[in-house]
Amino acid sequence: MISDSLLTRKTIRKYTSEPVDDLILHDILAKGCRASTTGNMQVYSIIITRDSVKKSELAPLHFNQKMVTEAPVVLTFCADFNRFNKWCLQRKADPGYDNFLSFVTAAIDALLVAQTLCIAAEARGLGICYLGTTTYMAHKIIEVLKLPKGVVPVTTIALGWPDENPEQVDRLPIEAVIHKETYHDYSDSDIDRYYKDKEGRSDSQQFVMENNKETLAQVFTDVRYKKEDNVAFSKILLQVLKDQYFMNQ
Ligand SMILES: Cc1cc2nc3c(=O)[nH]c(=O)nc-3n(C[C@H](O)[C@H](O)[C@H](O)COP(=O)(O)O)c2cc1C
């Protein structure tokens, strides 16, 4: 059952050289595209990359993460109002989608389709890995994939047959992320309690040591997701939204 496999799933970063058959790819794309979308507008597009030359053009834009060249299929999910705008204009309708809200709408659609496709892929035994580098390097990915105005890449998935069986990684306890009826803000002791297991894991402690840090949180703030990087990539992304006509009003 799919719902049980959701509890055992894990990200796969190493793939066999076996290709993903066209029929299988079509099946998971069709299932992904059954995801709910805003007003059923389907304001997203999916770029399929199988060509090794194209993959090697994309690889540096994903900071040379090896999954890009090693996975048989790379899928880039884009927020896309271009197609919908064209339909409106061809049908005497005046599109008002060159704004930030419309970008968020289209990004939500694209991400829901991406995640639905991932569930379908994993249910067939395929392995997937999201690439968050997509939004850092959106300006360059736009060039490589020839994305027109109105289209912004929001996430990428590397897809292939698993060639590894990693340990499942941890999650916070379910109570940590659930609020009953209204939000109950976290006390210091809630934070201590909810993060205790994560911080106590030997892989977390090794991570802290390897990075010469005092706490696991510092590995995130000082090494993995640093303020200076976040600020720089935010500026780039905001410029991309302007250039792609999503910030005109
Ligand atoms: C939006 C998003 C971006 C991600 N970006 C990357 C990435 O660039 N590289 C990578 O190796 N994993 C990436 N991941 C995978 C996460 O690291 C992984 O989902 C997380 O560690 C939990 O592991 P699990 O999926 O095996 O449960 C990303 C996941 C998401 C949802």
The ligand as a Tripos MOL2 file, in Angstrom:
@<TRIPOS>MOLECULE
LIG
   31    33     1     0     0
SMALL
NO_CHARGES

@<TRIPOS>ATOM
      1 C1         12.9250   21.2950   -1.4420 C.3       1 LIG1
      2 C2         13.9910   20.2750   -1.1580 C.ar      1 LIG1
      3 C3         15.2830   20.5050   -1.5730 C.ar      1 LIG1
      4 C4         16.2770   19.5430   -1.3880 C.ar      1 LIG1
      5 N1         17.5220   19.7570   -1.8960 N.ar      1 LIG1
      6 C5         18.4450   18.7750   -1.8160 C.ar      1 LIG1
      7 C6         19.6990   18.9260   -2.4530 C.ar      1 LIG1
      8 O1         19.9680   19.9570   -3.0910 O.2       1 LIG1
      9 N2         20.5850   17.9200   -2.3590 N.ar      1 LIG1
     10 C7         20.3050   16.7630   -1.6920 C.ar      1 LIG1
     11 O2         21.1780   15.8730   -1.6560 O.2       1 LIG1
     12 N3         19.1190   16.5900   -1.0680 N.ar      1 LIG1
     13 C8         18.1870   17.5510   -1.1340 C.ar      1 LIG1
     14 N4         16.9530   17.3760   -0.5610 N.ar      1 LIG1
     15 C9         16.6540   16.1160    0.1510 C.3       1 LIG1
     16 C10        16.6480   16.3490    1.6640 C.3       1 LIG1
     17 O3         17.9650   16.4980    2.1170 O.3       1 LIG1
     18 C11        15.9550   15.1460    2.3140 C.3       1 LIG1
     19 O4         14.6180   15.0840    1.8850 O.3       1 LIG1
     20 C12        15.9900   15.2810    3.8370 C.3       1 LIG1
     21 O5         17.2970   15.2040    4.3140 O.3       1 LIG1
     22 C13        15.1640   14.1750    4.4920 C.3       1 LIG1
     23 O6         15.6130   12.9210    4.0250 O.3       1 LIG1
     24 P1         14.5920   11.8400    3.4500 P.3       1 LIG1
     25 O7         13.9500   12.4280    2.2170 O.co2     1 LIG1
     26 O8         15.4540   10.6400    3.1120 O.co2     1 LIG1
     27 O9         13.6110   11.5550    4.5140 O.co2     1 LIG1
     28 C14        15.9660   18.3410   -0.7050 C.ar      1 LIG1
     29 C15        14.6480   18.1280   -0.2640 C.ar      1 LIG1
     30 C16        13.6720   19.0790   -0.4850 C.ar      1 LIG1
     31 C17        12.2670   18.7900   -0.0410 C.3       1 LIG1
@<TRIPOS>BOND
     1     1     2 1
     2     2     3 ar
     3     2    30 ar
     4     3     4 ar
     5     4     5 ar
     6     4    28 ar
     7     5     6 ar
     8     6     7 ar
     9     6    13 1
    10     7     8 2
    11     7     9 ar
    12     9    10 ar
    13    10    11 2
    14    10    12 ar
    15    12    13 ar
    16    13    14 ar
    17    14    15 1
    18    14    28 ar
    19    15    16 1
    20    16    17 1
    21    16    18 1
    22    18    19 1
    23    18    20 1
    24    20    21 1
    25    20    22 1
    26    22    23 1
    27    23    24 1
    28    24    25 2
    29    24    26 1
    30    24    27 1
    31    28    29 ar
    32    29    30 ar
    33    30    31 1
@<TRIPOS>SUBSTRUCTURE
     1 LIG1         1 GROUP 0 **** ****
